Amino acid sequence: MLHKSVLLNETIFAINPQSGGIYVDMTLGAGGHTRKLLEKSAPDGIVIAFDKDEKAISYASETLKREFKDRLILVHDNYSNCLARVREFGFDKVDGAVMDLGLSLDQIKGQDRGFSFLTDGPLDMRMDKRKPLTAEKIVNGWEENELANILRIYGEERFAGRIARNIVRKRPIRSTKELASIVELCIPRHLYKKTHPATRVFQALRIVVNDELESLQKGLTDAIELLKSNGTICVISFHSLEDRVVKNIFREFKQKKELRLINKKPILPSKSEVMSNRRARSAKLRCAVKDNRLN
Ligand SMILES: C[S@@+](CC[C@H](N)C(=O)[O-])C[C@H]1O[C@@H](n2cnc3c(N)ncnc32)[C@H](O)[C@@H]1O
């Protein structure tokens, strides 16, 4: 796997895994956080790891599962089902939970996945291949105003209307590069910032295809519900829409006196981490502890 874990030490420090503990990794990916949770909770800590991408689960079955055996439970499912799934395995509460949102580098680089405008590929963008909605169906099938809406809401794209109009005009659009070049023509050159002009459009499509913000809302709420008293939740987000959901849910639970925030401001990666892993540059880690006064 190509993926390099982000904010790994900071997350594990906050969770402080112990032998005998039970932990949930809501986003297995290449297994970096899961591995550290297992190592630090040796010899008998348990990790229940979710991923809705079949490739992440099969990679971990051949690597981590062989090494850690019964201490690792792999679940091929949306983390928004964590409450029921964790209880299915006989655990009522857990000592800690980690969410490392977004995509793994293996998904971004996978040519058949369609997540990147840097390589040409089909307009797919599904993390879970069992789901029917693809980016292609949205790009070629949705009404112009629906397209403009999602670009505005989930991409915070200023030129949403213009881009939607041109997408509809140029249909059918079959590949990531084709879509990226249509978007490029809709955004004035002098407004190109550090990021590629198609970044926000791809972000919006990905969020809709994978129902990302709804899943986050439900998954995070249920993960907090699953925590034992003094259990810790850590969430790493990569853009402002995700971070806003995390901040609001943490605030809501804090007001109900069910969570204590470990840090008011999010923890950011060090300069050296950003130098060695560009993907870390937009990461933000928020950590909170289940308040024991109510448990
Ligand atoms: C950034 S990667 C995790 C990387 C991992 N922490 C590591 O260190 O290797 C995010 C993973 O979460 C998965 N994912 C995203 N949303 C999900 C959801 N709602 N349910 C389950 N898995 C999800 C993605 O498929 C991806 O594999």
The ligand as an ORCA input file, in Angstrom:
! r2SCAN-3c Opt
* xyz 0 1
  C      -7.534      8.227      4.942
  S      -7.937      6.554      4.768
  C      -7.473      5.860      6.312
  C      -6.023      5.602      6.428
  C      -5.604      4.852      7.666
  N      -5.902      5.588      8.863
  C      -4.138      4.519      7.618
  O      -3.384      5.034      8.441
  O      -3.734      3.727      6.766
  C      -9.678      6.590      4.900
  C     -10.346      5.251      4.694
  O     -11.665      5.378      5.210
  C     -12.558      4.693      4.379
  N     -13.878      5.305      4.570
  C     -14.266      6.561      4.256
  N     -15.535      6.763      4.602
  C     -15.972      5.598      5.163
  C     -17.209      5.186      5.729
  N     -18.264      6.003      5.778
  N     -17.293      3.941      6.229
  C     -16.222      3.103      6.189
  N     -15.032      3.434      5.658
  C     -14.912      4.667      5.153
  C     -12.001      4.881      2.992
  O     -12.444      3.847      2.136
  C     -10.500      4.836      3.252
  O      -9.989      3.542      3.059
*
